[in-house]
Amino acid sequence: MSDVAAVTGLSGPAVGERVRKLEDRGVISGYSARIVPEALGLGLTALVAVTLAGPQYRDSFLAGIAQLHGVVECHHVAGDDDYILKAHVAGTSGLEALVSEGIKSLPGIARTSTTVVLSTALERPLAPPAEA
């Protein structure tokens, strides 16, 4: 809080009170550390598009991917696919295991399409607000 106070010109207690109000309103839902996947031996990032055979498989799919190590994000999307997953794995063998033995073993998977991330040019927790 003292770092934020120094940047904003507010007192530490004033910053703390504003943060508490943002938490109470649900604007801030929690705190986390930003982990560097490569430091954990997870040097390959991939995006896996998943199409389900039908909506009846949604709950079992969501429960299944929540148990798969390496999957760090799951987005329900509009378009040709139903979900886009982001995963960090240990190389191509880790990706093969995740897709072939993990994702494709879940009930109701109609198809997957995998894209390997070569590099990440921008990644941040939240985009800045649009200029008024």
N, C-alpha and C positions, 0 to 999 in steps of 0.2 A: 504494500500500500504506500510505503514511503517513496518508492520510485515513481509511482503514478502521481503522488502528491507533488513531487518535485517538478514533474513535467507539466502538470496542470496548474500549478500555483495554488492549489487547495491545501488545507491541512490534512494530516493523516487521518484524524477522526472523521473529517468531512468526506474524504474518499471512501473510508470504510462504510459510512452511512449510505452513501450513494450506491455502492456495490451491494450492500444488504437489500436495498430497495429493488435493485435490478434482479437479485435472486428471488425476492418475494413475488415479483411480477412474472417470474418465469423467463425473463430475458437471458439470464445466466442460469444454465441448468446443471453445471458442474465444472470441474477442473480436471485437467489431465496433463501428462507429460508428453512431449513430442519425441517419439523414439525414432532413431535412424535405423531403418530395417537392415541396411548393410552391416551395421555394427553387431547385429545378431545373426549374421550369416544368411540373411534373406535378401540376396542381391538382385533378384528378378521380380519385377512388378508386372502384373498382367491384369487386363480387363476381360472378364468373361461374360458374354451375353448369353442369357438363358431364356429359352422358350419352353413354357410348360404345355403339356398335352391338353390341359383344361383347367378351369378355375378350381375344380375340386382338389387339385394337388397343391394349392397355395400354402395351406397351413403346414402340411408335412414338409414341403420344400423349405419354408422359412425356419421351421424347427431343425431341419437337417443341416442347413448351411450355418446356423448358429453354432453348431458343434464342430465345424470344419476348421482346423487350425490353418491359418494363412489368410482366410477371408476376413478383410478388415472393414469392408463397406458393402452394403447391399441396397440398390436403388430400384424401386418399382418405376418403370419407365413407359412412356407412350411410344408407339412405333411398332416395328416388326418384332421386337423382342419384348419379353415381359419384365426381365430383371437385368441389371448390369452389376456385376460383382467386381470389386477391386481386391486383389490378393497380392501378398508378399510371400515369396517362396525361395527355397534354396536351389536356384538353377532350373534347367529344363526338366530334370528328373523329378524335382519337387512339383513343378507345374503339371507334368504328366500324371503324377500320382493324385494331385488335387482334382484335376478334371476327370480323369478316367476312373479312378477308384473312389473318389469322393463325390463330386457333383453328379456325374452320370450314373452313379449307383442309387441316387435318390429316386423315389417313385415319381412318375409323371414327367420326366424330362424328355421333351420332344427333340430338342437340339441345343447345341452350344456353339458359340463362335468365340475364339480366343484371340486377343490382340496383346502382343508383348510390348511393354513400354520401353522405349530406348533411353529416354531421359525425361526428366520432369522440369519444365521451364518455370512453372509457377505452382505453388501449393501453399495455401493459407487457410486458416480456420474459418474465416468469414470474409467475403468481399467487402470492400469499403462501401459506405452508402453512396447512392447516386447524388451528383451535384444538383442542387435545386435550381 
